[in-house]
Amino acid sequence: MSNHDLILSTPAPARPWRERLGSAVPLLVLGPSLVASFVYVFVFTGWTLYISLSNSSLLPTYGFVGLDNYASLWANRRWNIAYNNLFLFSGFYIVGSMAVGLLLAILIDQRVRAEAVWRTIFLYPLAVSFIVTGTVWSWLYNPTDGIQAMVRGLGWTNFSFALASDRRYAIYAVIITGVWQSSGFAMALFLAGLRSVDSDLVKAAQIDGASTVRIYRKVLLPTIAPIFLAVAVIQIQFAIKTFDLVAALTKGGPGISTTFPAIYVYDLMFQRGQIGEGAAAAIMMLAALAVVLVPYSLWVVWRRRKEAGHG
């Protein structure tokens, strides 16, 4: 037998117990959270899906009724209004918060004085919960005590600012409040992206005689294009799960004009005791969220593989 065969046949020395424990620590730390996440996401989602196909009412039961709950859900006028409100709110909320956030980021990017103070002011709404935001803005929209009463007290007796009390415009009151809350978040991400752009690109454009507007339009904004997509996806998640803002601001009213899917799910499950139909509504919300997250996740994976392929 050659020396080479002897070396290959010699068993590898056992690793010290400290080394084995060190390699097992990450699994011990992450294991419980991974198991809890799996149960919370997949097991509970599967259970909710099954409940949505059952005849559950006040308590969960397991009599299979197929898609009856979904048919009843989509036949309900309030649910259709809630879903329409979701799309209307999402469109204006995302575009509005991104537009305001981008404008604020560009203004701060000009190296203004007291930049830290301005950043804090614009980011402050993000530190406030949606419940607090909705409550405060409900005071501002109140026609007897809010902005309308204050301006009329100054002499403009025809001034009107009772958006939240008007069935036609209440949804826009929710949109304005949501944009105020989230524009600081968009500003922070856009500003970080603008500050991360290679300064040599900007200097080269300046040497070529490009104006500030052209530099932003042709150099900076195209460079941070992935941030636009990331901000939009995050804001869409906020929009789909909107509950506390509406609950504090309008409570779904006047009437049902500002009902959102999350409000309707809560009402079905905890007010009316219609668990089966409430579970169906929750699954429809999950489907709306999946329509956003799944393509985005696939795009991120594709982009990373493409970057890795280019070395």
Beta strands, then each sheet from edge to edge (+ up, - down):
end
